Amino acid sequence: MTELTQDVELGPVGQEIVYENDRVRVWHIRLEPGERQPLHRHDHPYLVIAVQGAKNVVQTIDGTRIDADEPTGGVVYRDPGAVHMLTNVGDTTYLARLVELK
């Protein structure tokens, strides 16, 4: 844990684990327009599959802001480690499956 995160309580990666075995963990994520996930960290590499896309913003714990437009059906791969939160800044509901690779 870095100095920035040692006193911060981190939230879960998503709202619900919908599948898990010894190789993967699959999270359900739903964000209404204006809704934000709590600050969290990914301990494993992961894929994000946008079931219903939205205009999102990732903000890291150090203040970096990253535009993350995720179109419906889009898939992105991300490395683990960054502590961040995700905010739906668009006007559509965001639905995704996040697949952690163990």
The first five atom37 places (N, CA, C, CB, O) and aatype in JSON, in Angstrom:
{
  "aatype": [12, 16, 6, 10, 16, 5, 3, 19, 6, 10, 7, 14, 19, 7, 5, 6, 9, 19, 18, 6, 2, 3, 1, 19, 1, 19, 17, 8, 9, 1, 10, 6, 14, 7, 6, 1, 5, 14, 10, 8, 1, 8, 3, 8, 14, 18, 10, 19, 9, 0, 19, 5, 7, 0, 11, 2, 19, 19, 5, 16, 9, 3, 7, 16, 1, 9, 3, 0, 3, 6, 14, 16, 7, 7, 19, 19, 18, 1, 3, 14, 7, 0, 19, 8, 12, 10, 16, 2, 19, 7, 3, 16, 16, 18, 10, 0, 1, 10, 19, 6, 10, 11],
  "atom_mask": [
    [1, 1, 1, 1, 1],
    [1, 1, 1, 1, 1],
    [1, 1, 1, 1, 1],
    [1, 1, 1, 1, 1],
    [1, 1, 1, 1, 1],
    [1, 1, 1, 1, 1],
    [1, 1, 1, 1, 1],
    [1, 1, 1, 1, 1],
    [1, 1, 1, 1, 1],
    [1, 1, 1, 1, 1],
    [1, 1, 1, 0, 1],
    [1, 1, 1, 1, 1],
    [1, 1, 1, 1, 1],
    [1, 1, 1, 0, 1],
    [1, 1, 1, 1, 1],
    [1, 1, 1, 1, 1],
    [1, 1, 1, 1, 1],
    [1, 1, 1, 1, 1],
    [1, 1, 1, 1, 1],
    [1, 1, 1, 1, 1],
    [1, 1, 1, 1, 1],
    [1, 1, 1, 1, 1],
    [1, 1, 1, 1, 1],
    [1, 1, 1, 1, 1],
    [1, 1, 1, 1, 1],
    [1, 1, 1, 1, 1],
    [1, 1, 1, 1, 1],
    [1, 1, 1, 1, 1],
    [1, 1, 1, 1, 1],
    [1, 1, 1, 1, 1],
    [1, 1, 1, 1, 1],
    [1, 1, 1, 1, 1],
    [1, 1, 1, 1, 1],
    [1, 1, 1, 0, 1],
    [1, 1, 1, 1, 1],
    [1, 1, 1, 1, 1],
    [1, 1, 1, 1, 1],
    [1, 1, 1, 1, 1],
    [1, 1, 1, 1, 1],
    [1, 1, 1, 1, 1],
    [1, 1, 1, 1, 1],
    [1, 1, 1, 1, 1],
    [1, 1, 1, 1, 1],
    [1, 1, 1, 1, 1],
    [1, 1, 1, 1, 1],
    [1, 1, 1, 1, 1],
    [1, 1, 1, 1, 1],
    [1, 1, 1, 1, 1],
    [1, 1, 1, 1, 1],
    [1, 1, 1, 1, 1],
    [1, 1, 1, 1, 1],
    [1, 1, 1, 1, 1],
    [1, 1, 1, 0, 1],
    [1, 1, 1, 1, 1],
    [1, 1, 1, 1, 1],
    [1, 1, 1, 1, 1],
    [1, 1, 1, 1, 1],
    [1, 1, 1, 1, 1],
    [1, 1, 1, 1, 1],
    [1, 1, 1, 1, 1],
    [1, 1, 1, 1, 1],
    [1, 1, 1, 1, 1],
    [1, 1, 1, 0, 1],
    [1, 1, 1, 1, 1],
    [1, 1, 1, 1, 1],
    [1, 1, 1, 1, 1],
    [1, 1, 1, 1, 1],
    [1, 1, 1, 1, 1],
    [1, 1, 1, 1, 1],
    [1, 1, 1, 1, 1],
    [1, 1, 1, 1, 1],
    [1, 1, 1, 1, 1],
    [1, 1, 1, 0, 1],
    [1, 1, 1, 0, 1],
    [1, 1, 1, 1, 1],
    [1, 1, 1, 1, 1],
    [1, 1, 1, 1, 1],
    [1, 1, 1, 1, 1],
    [1, 1, 1, 1, 1],
    [1, 1, 1, 1, 1],
    [1, 1, 1, 0, 1],
    [1, 1, 1, 1, 1],
    [1, 1, 1, 1, 1],
    [1, 1, 1, 1, 1],
    [1, 1, 1, 1, 1],
    [1, 1, 1, 1, 1],
    [1, 1, 1, 1, 1],
    [1, 1, 1, 1, 1],
    [1, 1, 1, 1, 1],
    [1, 1, 1, 0, 1],
    [1, 1, 1, 1, 1],
    [1, 1, 1, 1, 1],
    [1, 1, 1, 1, 1],
    [1, 1, 1, 1, 1],
    [1, 1, 1, 1, 1],
    [1, 1, 1, 1, 1],
    [1, 1, 1, 1, 1],
    [1, 1, 1, 1, 1],
    [1, 1, 1, 1, 1],
    [1, 1, 1, 1, 1],
    [1, 1, 1, 1, 1],
    [1, 1, 1, 1, 1]
  ],
  "atom_positions": [
    [[0.83, -1.17, 0.0], [0.0, 0.0, 0.0], [0.88, 1.25, 0.0], [-0.95, -0.01, 1.21], [1.88, 1.3, 0.72]],
    [[0.52, 2.23, -0.79], [1.32, 3.45, -0.86], [0.95, 4.38, 0.29], [1.12, 4.16, -2.21], [-0.05, 4.18, 0.98]],
    [[1.77, 5.4, 0.48], [1.52, 6.37, 1.53], [0.17, 7.05, 1.34], [2.64, 7.42, 1.57], [-0.52, 7.34, 2.32]],
    [[-0.22, 7.31, 0.09], [-1.5, 7.97, -0.19], [-2.69, 7.12, 0.23], [-1.6, 8.29, -1.66], [-3.72, 7.67, 0.63]],
    [[-2.58, 5.79, 0.16], [-3.73, 4.92, 0.41], [-3.73, 4.29, 1.79], [-3.78, 3.85, -0.61], [-4.7, 3.62, 2.15]],
    [[-2.7, 4.46, 2.58], [-2.63, 3.73, 3.84], [-3.74, 4.12, 4.83], [-1.29, 3.95, 4.48], [-4.13, 3.29, 5.65]],
    [[-4.25, 5.35, 4.77], [-5.3, 5.77, 5.69], [-6.67, 5.88, 5.02], [-4.94, 7.1, 6.3], [-7.61, 6.42, 5.6]],
    [[-6.79, 5.37, 3.8], [-8.04, 5.47, 3.05], [-8.7, 4.09, 3.0], [-7.78, 6.01, 1.61], [-8.07, 3.09, 2.66]],
    [[-9.99, 4.07, 3.34], [-10.74, 2.82, 3.22], [-11.19, 2.67, 1.78], [-11.96, 2.79, 4.2], [-11.87, 3.54, 1.23]],
    [[-10.81, 1.56, 1.17], [-11.14, 1.31, -0.23], [-12.42, 0.5, -0.34], [-9.98, 0.59, -0.95], [-12.68, -0.37, 0.49]],
    [[-13.2, 0.79, -1.37], [-14.43, 0.07, -1.61], [-14.2, -1.12, -2.53], [0.0, 0.0, 0.0], [-13.07, -1.38, -2.95]],
    [[-15.26, -1.86, -2.83], [-15.16, -3.01, -3.74], [-15.01, -2.55, -5.19], [-16.39, -3.92, -3.6], [-15.29, -1.39, -5.52]],
    [[-14.57, -3.46, -6.03], [-14.37, -3.2, -7.46], [-15.71, -2.96, -8.16], [-13.64, -4.37, -8.12], [-15.79, -2.14, -9.08]],
    [[-16.75, -3.64, -7.74], [-18.08, -3.49, -8.33], [-19.15, -3.69, -7.28], [0.0, 0.0, 0.0], [-18.85, -3.8, -6.09]],
    [[-20.4, -3.74, -7.72], [-21.49, -3.9, -6.76], [-21.72, -5.34, -6.35], [-22.75, -3.34, -7.35], [-22.18, -5.61, -5.24]],
    [[-21.4, -6.28, -7.24], [-21.72, -7.69, -6.96], [-20.8, -8.6, -7.74], [-23.2, -8.0, -7.31], [-20.5, -8.35, -8.9]],
    [[-20.34, -9.66, -7.09], [-19.6, -10.72, -7.8], [-20.64, -11.65, -8.39], [-18.59, -11.49, -6.84], [-21.45, -12.23, -7.67]],
    [[-20.62, -11.81, -9.74], [-21.62, -12.65, -10.4], [-21.06, -14.02, -10.77], [-22.14, -11.96, -11.65], [-21.82, -14.93, -11.12]],
    [[-19.73, -14.17, -10.7], [-19.11, -15.47, -10.98], [-17.69, -15.44, -10.43], [-19.11, -15.79, -12.53], [-17.01, -14.42, -10.5]],
    [[-17.26, -16.57, -9.89], [-15.88, -16.66, -9.43], [-15.44, -18.11, -9.41], [-15.72, -16.03, -8.04], [-16.19, -19.0, -9.01]],
    [[-14.19, -18.33, -9.85], [-13.54, -19.61, -9.69], [-12.07, -19.34, -9.38], [-13.71, -20.51, -10.96], [-11.72, -18.22, -9.04]],
    [[-11.2, -20.35, -9.5], [-9.8, -20.16, -9.14], [-9.02, -19.35, -10.18], [-9.13, -21.5, -8.95], [-7.86, -19.02, -9.94]],
    [[-9.62, -19.02, -11.32], [-8.92, -18.28, -12.38], [-9.46, -16.88, -12.64], [-8.98, -19.07, -13.64], [-8.71, -15.99, -13.05]],
    [[-10.75, -16.69, -12.42], [-11.37, -15.39, -12.7], [-12.37, -15.0, -11.62], [-12.06, -15.41, -14.08], [-12.9, -15.86, -10.9]],
    [[-12.63, -13.7, -11.52], [-13.72, -13.17, -10.7], [-14.44, -12.16, -11.59], [-13.2, -12.5, -9.33], [-13.8, -11.28, -12.18]],
    [[-15.75, -12.27, -11.7], [-16.54, -11.39, -12.56], [-17.45, -10.52, -11.7], [-17.37, -12.21, -13.59], [-18.27, -11.02, -10.93]],
    [[-17.3, -9.21, -11.87], [-18.09, -8.22, -11.14], [-19.16, -7.62, -12.03], [-17.19, -7.12, -10.58], [-18.96, -7.44, -13.23]],
    [[-20.3, -7.3, -11.44], [-21.35, -6.51, -12.09], [-21.14, -5.06, -11.65], [-22.8, -7.04, -11.72], [-20.96, -4.79, -10.46]],
    [[-21.17, -4.15, -12.61], [-21.05, -2.73, -12.32], [-22.21, -2.01, -12.99], [-19.67, -2.16, -12.82], [-22.49, -2.22, -14.17]],
    [[-22.88, -1.16, -12.23], [-23.98, -0.33, -12.76], [-23.82, 1.05, -12.15], [-25.4, -0.95, -12.43], [-23.77, 1.21, -10.93]],
    [[-23.75, 2.05, -13.02], [-23.67, 3.44, -12.56], [-24.71, 4.26, -13.32], [-22.24, 4.03, -12.77], [-24.69, 4.32, -14.55]],
    [[-25.6, 4.87, -12.59], [-26.57, 5.79, -13.19], [-25.83, 7.09, -13.53], [-27.78, 6.06, -12.22], [-24.76, 7.34, -12.99]],
    [[-26.39, 7.92, -14.41], [-25.77, 9.22, -14.71], [-25.48, 9.99, -13.43], [-26.67, 10.05, -15.64], [-26.36, 10.14, -12.58]],
    [[-24.25, 10.46, -13.3], [-23.83, 11.21, -12.12], [-23.37, 10.34, -10.96], [0.0, 0.0, 0.0], [-22.81, 10.86, -9.99]],
    [[-23.58, 9.04, -11.04], [-23.2, 8.14, -9.94], [-21.72, 7.8, -10.02], [-24.05, 6.84, -9.97], [-21.12, 7.8, -11.1]],
    [[-21.13, 7.5, -8.86], [-19.69, 7.24, -8.77], [-19.45, 5.98, -7.95], [-18.95, 8.45, -8.14], [-20.12, 5.72, -6.95]],
    [[-18.46, 5.2, -8.4], [-17.97, 4.08, -7.59], [-17.06, 4.63, -6.52], [-17.23, 3.03, -8.47], [-16.41, 5.66, -6.73]],
    [[-16.98, 3.97, -5.36], [-16.03, 4.44, -4.35], [-14.59, 4.2, -4.8], [-16.3, 3.74, -3.01], [-14.33, 3.43, -5.72]],
    [[-13.68, 4.86, -4.12], [-12.26, 4.64, -4.36], [-11.96, 3.16, -4.15], [-11.37, 5.53, -3.42], [-12.37, 2.58, -3.14]],
    [[-11.26, 2.54, -5.11], [-10.95, 1.11, -5.03], [-9.64, 0.82, -5.76], [-12.1, 0.26, -5.64], [-9.11, 1.67, -6.48]],
    [[-9.13, -0.38, -5.56], [-7.89, -0.81, -6.21], [-8.1, -2.18, -6.83], [-6.7, -0.84, -5.19], [-8.78, -3.04, -6.27]],
    [[-7.5, -2.36, -7.99], [-7.52, -3.66, -8.66], [-6.21, -4.38, -8.34], [-7.71, -3.51, -10.21], [-5.13, -3.89, -8.65]],
    [[-6.33, -5.55, -7.71], [-5.15, -6.33, -7.36], [-4.77, -7.33, -8.45], [-5.4, -7.08, -6.06], [-3.73, -7.98, -8.36]],
    [[-5.59, -7.44, -9.48], [-5.35, -8.36, -10.59], [-5.54, -7.62, -11.91], [-6.31, -9.6, -10.51], [-6.28, -6.63, -11.96]],
    [[-4.88, -8.08, -12.99], [-5.2, -7.52, -14.31], [-6.68, -7.82, -14.61], [-4.26, -8.13, -15.43], [-7.24, -8.78, -14.09]],
    [[-7.29, -6.98, -15.46], [-8.72, -7.17, -15.68], [-9.17, -6.67, -17.05], [-9.51, -6.47, -14.6], [-8.5, -5.85, -17.69]],
    [[-10.31, -7.18, -17.47], [-11.01, -6.75, -18.68], [-12.31, -6.09, -18.24], [-11.28, -7.96, -19.65], [-12.97, -6.54, -17.3]],
    [[-12.68, -5.02, -18.94], [-13.98, -4.38, -18.73], [-14.77, -4.55, -20.01], [-13.83, -2.86, -18.33], [-14.31, -4.15, -21.08]],
    [[-15.96, -5.14, -19.9], [-16.85, -5.33, -21.05], [-18.07, -4.45, -20.81], [-17.26, -6.84, -21.24], [-18.83, -4.67, -19.87]],
    [[-18.25, -3.45, -21.66], [-19.38, -2.51, -21.51], [-20.63, -3.14, -22.12], [-19.07, -1.15, -22.2], [-20.75, -3.24, -23.34]],
    [[-21.55, -3.55, -21.27], [-22.82, -4.11, -21.71], [-23.71, -2.98, -22.22], [-23.52, -4.9, -20.57], [-24.4, -3.13, -23.23]],
    [[-23.69, -1.86, -21.52], [-24.36, -0.63, -21.95], [-23.39, 0.5, -21.68], [-25.76, -0.4, -21.21], [-23.09, 0.81, -20.52]],
    [[-22.91, 1.1, -22.73], [-21.84, 2.08, -22.61], [-22.28, 3.41, -22.03], [0.0, 0.0, 0.0], [-23.47, 3.72, -21.94]],
    [[-21.27, 4.19, -21.63], [-21.51, 5.53, -21.07], [-20.23, 6.33, -21.16], [-22.01, 5.45, -19.59], [-19.16, 5.81, -21.47]],
    [[-20.37, 7.61, -20.9], [-19.21, 8.51, -20.83], [-18.76, 8.54, -19.37], [-19.57, 9.97, -21.37], [-19.46, 9.06, -18.51]],
    [[-17.59, 7.97, -19.11], [-17.08, 7.86, -17.75], [-15.78, 8.64, -17.58], [-16.86, 6.41, -17.39], [-15.09, 8.96, -18.55]],
    [[-15.48, 8.94, -16.34], [-14.21, 9.57, -15.98], [-13.59, 8.76, -14.86], [-14.41, 11.07, -15.55], [-14.25, 8.43, -13.87]],
    [[-12.31, 8.42, -15.01], [-11.53, 7.77, -13.97], [-10.72, 8.86, -13.27], [-10.6, 6.64, -14.55], [-10.05, 9.65, -13.93]],
    [[-10.78, 8.89, -11.95], [-9.94, 9.81, -11.2], [-9.11, 9.0, -10.22], [-10.8, 10.89, -10.45], [-9.64, 8.29, -9.38]],
    [[-7.78, 9.13, -10.35], [-6.87, 8.38, -9.49], [-6.72, 9.11, -8.16], [-5.5, 8.19, -10.16], [-7.05, 10.29, -8.03]],
    [[-6.22, 8.4, -7.18], [-6.07, 8.95, -5.83], [-5.13, 10.16, -5.82], [-5.56, 7.88, -4.87], [-5.23, 11.02, -4.94]],
    [[-4.21, 10.21, -6.79], [-3.29, 11.36, -6.84], [-3.86, 12.54, -7.63], [-1.97, 10.93, -7.46], [-3.17, 13.54, -7.84]],
    [[-5.14, 12.43, -8.08], [-5.8, 13.55, -8.74], [-5.8, 13.51, -10.25], [0.0, 0.0, 0.0], [-6.38, 14.39, -10.88]],
    [[-5.16, 12.52, -10.85], [-5.16, 12.41, -12.31], [-6.57, 12.07, -12.8], [-4.15, 11.33, -12.78], [-7.22, 11.18, -12.27]],
    [[-7.02, 12.8, -13.82], [-8.35, 12.59, -14.41], [-8.17, 12.02, -15.81], [-9.18, 13.92, -14.45], [-7.42, 12.57, -16.63]],
    [[-8.86, 10.9, -16.09], [-8.75, 10.22, -17.37], [-10.15, 10.05, -17.94], [-8.03, 8.85, -17.23], [-11.01, 9.41, -17.32]],
    [[-10.39, 10.61, -19.14], [-11.67, 10.38, -19.81], [-11.72, 8.93, -20.26], [-11.86, 11.36, -21.02], [-10.77, 8.42, -20.87]],
    [[-12.82, 8.26, -19.95], [-12.95, 6.84, -20.27], [-14.3, 6.58, -20.91], [-12.78, 5.96, -18.99], [-15.18, 5.95, -20.32]],
    [[-14.47, 7.08, -22.13], [-15.69, 6.78, -22.87], [-15.7, 5.29, -23.17], [-15.8, 7.63, -24.18], [-14.75, 4.76, -23.75]],
    [[-16.78, 4.63, -22.79], [-16.88, 3.19, -23.0], [-18.12, 2.9, -23.83], [-16.91, 2.43, -21.66], [-19.23, 2.9, -23.29]],
    [[-17.95, 2.64, -25.13], [-19.1, 2.38, -25.99], [-19.71, 1.0, -25.69], [-18.69, 2.47, -27.47], [-19.01, 0.09, -25.24]],
    [[-21.0, 0.87, -25.93], [-21.68, -0.41, -25.76], [-20.95, -1.48, -26.58], [-23.17, -0.31, -26.19], [-20.69, -1.3, -27.77]],
    [[-20.65, -2.59, -25.93], [-19.94, -3.69, -26.58], [-18.43, -3.57, -26.55], [0.0, 0.0, 0.0], [-17.72, -4.49, -26.95]],
    [[-17.92, -2.44, -26.08], [-16.48, -2.24, -26.02], [-15.81, -3.09, -24.96], [0.0, 0.0, 0.0], [-16.42, -3.44, -23.94]],
    [[-14.56, -3.43, -25.2], [-13.77, -4.22, -24.25], [-12.42, -3.54, -24.09], [-13.6, -5.71, -24.74], [-11.78, -3.18, -25.08]],
    [[-11.97, -3.37, -22.84], [-10.65, -2.81, -22.58], [-9.93, -3.69, -21.57], [-10.75, -1.34, -22.06], [-10.55, -4.3, -20.7]],
    [[-8.61, -3.74, -21.7], [-7.75, -4.45, -20.76], [-7.02, -3.41, -19.92], [-6.73, -5.39, -21.5], [-6.59, -2.38, -20.44]],
    [[-6.9, -3.67, -18.62], [-6.17, -2.76, -17.75], [-5.29, -3.55, -16.79], [-7.14, -1.85, -16.97], [-5.66, -4.63, -16.32]],
    [[-4.12, -2.99, -16.52], [-3.2, -3.58, -15.55], [-3.66, -3.25, -14.14], [-1.75, -3.08, -15.79], [-4.37, -2.26, -13.94]],
    [[-3.27, -4.07, -13.15], [-3.68, -3.82, -11.78], [-2.88, -2.7, -11.13], [-3.52, -5.09, -10.96], [-1.91, -2.2, -11.69]],
    [[-3.34, -2.31, -9.93], [-2.54, -1.44, -9.09], [-3.06, -0.05, -8.82], [0.0, 0.0, 0.0], [-2.95, 0.42, -7.69]],
    [[-3.62, 0.62, -9.81], [-4.02, 2.02, -9.61], [-5.22, 2.12, -8.68], [-4.33, 2.69, -10.96], [-6.21, 1.41, -8.85]],
    [[-5.14, 3.01, -7.71], [-6.27, 3.31, -6.84], [-7.04, 4.45, -7.5], [-5.81, 3.7, -5.36], [-6.48, 5.51, -7.77]],
    [[-8.33, 4.22, -7.75], [-9.12, 5.2, -8.48], [-10.6, 5.06, -8.17], [-8.88, 5.07, -9.97], [-11.03, 4.13, -7.49]],
    [[-11.39, 6.01, -8.69], [-12.84, 5.92, -8.66], [-13.34, 6.17, -10.08], [-13.47, 6.94, -7.63], [-12.66, 6.81, -10.88]],
    [[-14.53, 5.67, -10.36], [-15.13, 5.82, -11.68], [-16.43, 6.58, -11.53], [-15.37, 4.43, -12.36], [-17.25, 6.25, -10.67]],
    [[-16.62, 7.61, -12.37], [-17.84, 8.41, -12.34], [-18.48, 8.41, -13.72], [-17.54, 9.87, -11.88], [-17.81, 8.62, -14.73]],
    [[-19.78, 8.16, -13.75], [-20.55, 8.24, -14.99], [-20.93, 9.71, -15.18], [-21.82, 7.3, -14.96], [-21.83, 10.21, -14.5]],
    [[-20.26, 10.39, -16.11], [-20.53, 11.81, -16.36], [-21.46, 12.01, -17.56], [-19.23, 12.55, -16.6], [-21.74, 13.14, -17.96]],
    [[-21.95, 10.9, -18.12], [-22.84, 10.97, -19.27], [-24.3, 11.0, -18.85], [0.0, 0.0, 0.0], [-24.63, 11.23, -17.69]],
    [[-25.17, 10.77, -19.84], [-26.61, 10.8, -19.56], [-27.28, 9.45, -19.78], [-27.28, 11.84, -20.43], [-28.5, 9.36, -19.91]],
    [[-26.46, 8.38, -19.84], [-27.0, 7.03, -19.96], [-26.51, 6.18, -18.8], [-26.59, 6.4, -21.32], [-25.45, 6.46, -18.22]],
    [[-27.27, 5.15, -18.45], [-26.86, 4.2, -17.42], [-25.69, 3.38, -17.95], [-28.04, 3.29, -17.0], [-25.72, 2.91, -19.09]],
    [[-24.68, 3.19, -17.12], [-23.51, 2.38, -17.48], [-23.67, 1.01, -16.85], [-22.19, 3.07, -17.02], [-23.86, 0.89, -15.64]],
    [[-23.58, -0.04, -17.68], [-23.6, -1.42, -17.22], [-22.38, -2.11, -17.76], [-24.9, -2.15, -17.66], [-22.06, -2.01, -18.94]],
    [[-21.67, -2.83, -16.89], [-20.46, -3.51, -17.35], [-20.24, -4.79, -16.56], [-19.23, -2.59, -17.22], [-20.77, -4.98, -15.46]],
    [[-19.45, -5.66, -17.15], [-18.89, -6.83, -16.47], [-17.4, -6.6, -16.43], [-19.27, -8.2, -17.19], [-16.77, -6.33, -17.46]],
    [[-16.85, -6.71, -15.26], [-15.41, -6.56, -15.07], [-14.86, -7.93, -14.7], [-15.08, -5.49, -13.97], [-15.28, -8.53, -13.71]],
    [[-13.92, -8.43, -15.51], [-13.38, -9.78, -15.33], [-11.95, -9.66, -14.82], [-13.42, -10.6, -16.65], [-11.05, -9.26, -15.56]],
    [[-11.75, -10.01, -13.55], [-10.41, -10.03, -12.96], [-9.75, -11.37, -13.31], [-10.46, -9.81, -11.42], [-10.36, -12.43, -13.16]],
    [[-8.49, -11.3, -13.76], [-7.73, -12.5, -14.1], [-6.82, -12.82, -12.91], [-6.89, -12.3, -15.42], [-5.9, -12.06, -12.61]],
    [[-7.07, -13.92, -12.25], [-6.32, -14.26, -11.04], [-4.96, -14.87, -11.37], [-7.12, -15.23, -10.17], [-4.2, -15.21, -10.47]]
  ]
}
